[in-house]
Amino acid sequence: MNMKIRLLILLAFSVVYGESQAFCGFYVAKAGAELFNNQSQVIFVRDGNRSVITMNNDFKGNVKEFAMVVPVPTVLKRNQIRVADAGLFGKLDAYSGPRLVEYYDPNPCQIVYNRPTSDALRAVPELYVVEDDAEMVEEEYHVVIEATYAVGEYDILILSATESNGLKRWLTDNGYSIPAKAEKVLEPYIKSNLKFFVVKVNAEAHQLQGYQSLRPLQIDFESDKFMLPIRLGMANSAGEQDMIVYALTRNGRVETANYRTLEIPSNKKIPTFVQEKFGQFYQDLFQKSHEKMGKNSVFVEYAWTVTPTWSGVKCDPCVGNPPILVDLTQSGVWWLNEPNKDVFFTRLHVRYADEKFPQDLELMVTPNKTHFQGRYILTHPATGDLSCAAGQTYQTELNNRRIDELGNLASLTGWNVAKYSKYVTEGSGWIDERKNEIPVVVPTSEPPSNGPNNLIWIPLLTLGFAFILLGQFYLNIRRLAARNHTGVAG
């Protein structure tokens, strides 16, 4: 494997009937960052001009081949660089990931009671480690080594440069394999007078630490620019990449200033058989939304107040435990001991490629504190005797709801839902007997057609069910009239 330069910022349940199903569902699945290949994750804490960025990486291979280059606005001091706990990313991802929630219809002919649920406590992550620095100059390449640090298992340099060719040559001559497009990508950062945070793994120190994977690095600095330099990450990638940003602020949502920021389609009722295919469902939903918006938008997947002292609900339902005081502190939130200790959590998801994202992400903190989450709803049908009048009405409503659920599935993902028509009449769990699995049509690079296979069948199917229900209604009236006639005669 060649050495790389990578930019790595890159069952107790409540039963509620009808429209009140907007709350208190039971979580059954999540769509986490692991669903997406070529993805990076970053925790970005921002207030005023101060930023704390924690960079996770998914590097696999010989640690001697790992390298990372990150543009930074200033020469970082040793106390501004830390090794972080990798568990932070798992916690924030599990808590904020798009979720599948299920409800159970109550039997309208019976009485159903609610039961409460509770959250578990969480463990405390490990502490950070930092080491020393030094300085030297490399005049031949027009590169200045502003500082050197040993931080945990990492050897770190802070470089400045006056020309991209010299920086590229210096990195190459010092054992960093540079992608062909790196020189072009480095030039704008040099012209902006940015420094370069360059990281290698000290293999001996890594072995002594005993970790199986590389731990995240956290940097802390002040700058009036609130941005993520995604362009450098495109230098060694021929296709699209996904980035998940866990943004923590004091005032409100984080959005992009130079691209559209949109909420991912959410709070839609979908067929119950999607439970077994939720990962594929969300991948296709995201891809369809990405294509629909021209492949150059950023999506909000979660936004909520997570202040530790706030007693309100922080998710509905919670996929994982909400971040507690120690999680926020380890993530870099520094204002928790101040009078205004509010923390707002925004999860952003961007899929970017060179031709669609010609600029780095310029971010901004907004006053918007509207709560939001990517959330998809399964509703299981009622069981038991439904022979009462309310039960008969419920069954009619269930048929109509399932038609709507299939329509939502087609609209969200582009799947060919005509194959699922039996779902309406045969209950949940129907599968294609020919393949013994749920048949799925994965969208191509072109937006899925809204032709006959997807949408035209829906009004036809609705009309057919209307005739069936009218027939059933007529027969019930005849039976009722017959019983009444018999009763009178007796």
Secondary structure as UniProt FT lines:
FT   HELIX           18..22
FT   STRAND          26..30
FT   HELIX           33..35
FT   STRAND          39..47
FT   TURN            48..49
FT   STRAND          50..55
FT   HELIX           63..65
FT   STRAND          67..72
FT   HELIX           78..80
FT   STRAND          81..83
FT   HELIX           87..96
FT   STRAND          99..104
FT   TURN            108..109
FT   STRAND          133..138
FT   TURN            139..142
FT   STRAND          143..151
FT   TURN            152..153
FT   STRAND          154..161
FT   HELIX           164..173
FT   TURN            174..175
FT   TURN            180..181
FT   HELIX           182..191
FT   TURN            192..193
FT   STRAND          195..201
FT   HELIX           203..209
FT   STRAND          217..222
FT   STRAND          227..228
FT   HELIX           230..234
FT   TURN            235..236
FT   STRAND          241..249
FT   STRAND          254..256
FT   STRAND          260..263
FT   STRAND          268..269
FT   HELIX           272..277
FT   HELIX           278..292
FT   TURN            293..295
FT   STRAND          297..305
FT   TURN            308..309
FT   HELIX           325..331
FT   TURN            336..337
FT   STRAND          344..352
FT   TURN            354..356
FT   STRAND          361..365
FT   STRAND          372..373
FT   STRAND          375..380
FT   HELIX           389..413
FT   HELIX           417..420
FT   TURN            421..422
FT   HELIX           423..426
FT   TURN            428..429
FT   TURN            433..436
FT   HELIX           452..456
FT   HELIX           457..489
//
